[in-house]
Amino acid sequence: MLFTEVRGLPVVSPAETGPLGTVTSLTVDIASRAVSHVRLRGSRLRRETVLPWDAVHAVGPGAVRVRSTVAPDTAPPRHDLLGRRVLTEAGAEHGTVLDVAFDPATGRLLAVFTTRGEVSADRLLGLGDHALVVRAG
């Protein structure tokens, strides 16, 4: 599944009668090369909520279904991969992130698609305010 396919999906919980909100972005832990959190904007209060990936039951074409709506005490910084500048560890430009493929069952990243081609997830080194850093291929 692609990040762009998940953005905008409703987030639903078996305990709630309506959607909790819609997905605004997925947070990535570069060390584990996996989605760590789902960020959503609530339909009721219009504020952002961050849920850990462990709370996700299923991701499908129609909705993100969650087991729990308990937010973590501290949320990781928001570093959205989509639109992020890509640099090699030597500082060479490698385009901009267009999309990210991931396994919806595990959250594991599979590939990053940039304006200069595909980057395998095993080449990811770091993510910060300035750029996504990848190992030169």
Secondary structure, 3 states (H helix, E strand, C coil): CEHHHHCCCEEECCCCCCCCEEEEEEEEECCCCEEEEEEEEECCCCCEEEEEHHHEEEECCCCEEECCCCCCCCCCCCCCCCCCEEEECCCCEEEEEEEEEECCCCCEEEEEEECCEEEEHHHEEEECCCCEEECCC
